[in-house]
Amino acid sequence: MVKKDFFSGVISREFSVYDITEKQLIYRIGSRFAFRHNNEIVAYPSKQVVGKLTGRPSLLKYGADISLLDLSSNKWISGNITETSTWRMSEFTIHWNGTCIILKSKPDILPNEFYEKGRTELLAQFKQRPASRLWTAKYNMDIFSIKFPDALYLLALTAKELRSAPRRGKK
């Protein structure tokens, strides 16, 4: 479960990510003050930074640079996420480690889905809980593939939330 903090950062959203019991914190998505939004994903209990999202200046469509820590090599792998929406549909394209992943963004009542470009296998999905629409936003996230790190999906959720939600603690 991903819970947006009621009092988020000055520039960017902040989230806490819990295990299936919703009691054990497994990731924290924090923000640092910067001209554009600047988020970091910290894994718990190690408190190791495993992902970074830095907004890029853009007048029309959303864009950000991402960097994810490859735990096996202990090296950072860079990529980007861009909004590729049309008037009919909202999408985000993630380029990371030689792969293109599409986040098909849907209205709040439907799940937002991740696919590898050109493939039909559902990699992950998230959906806002109906009861959280009136207060602090909470999302259920399901990850079906271990091909990509959890942090990739969490950064994409952060980007979508930044792009779509008004600037306040609740949605």
PyMOL commands that set and color helices and strands:
alter all, ss='L'
color gray80, all
select helices_A, chain A and resi 130-134+150-164
alter helices_A, ss='H'
color red, helices_A
select strands_A, chain A and resi 2-4+15-18+25-31+38-43+48-55+63-70+75-83+90-96+99-105+112-116+122-128+138-143
alter strands_A, ss='S'
color yellow, strands_A
deselect
rebuild
show_as cartoon
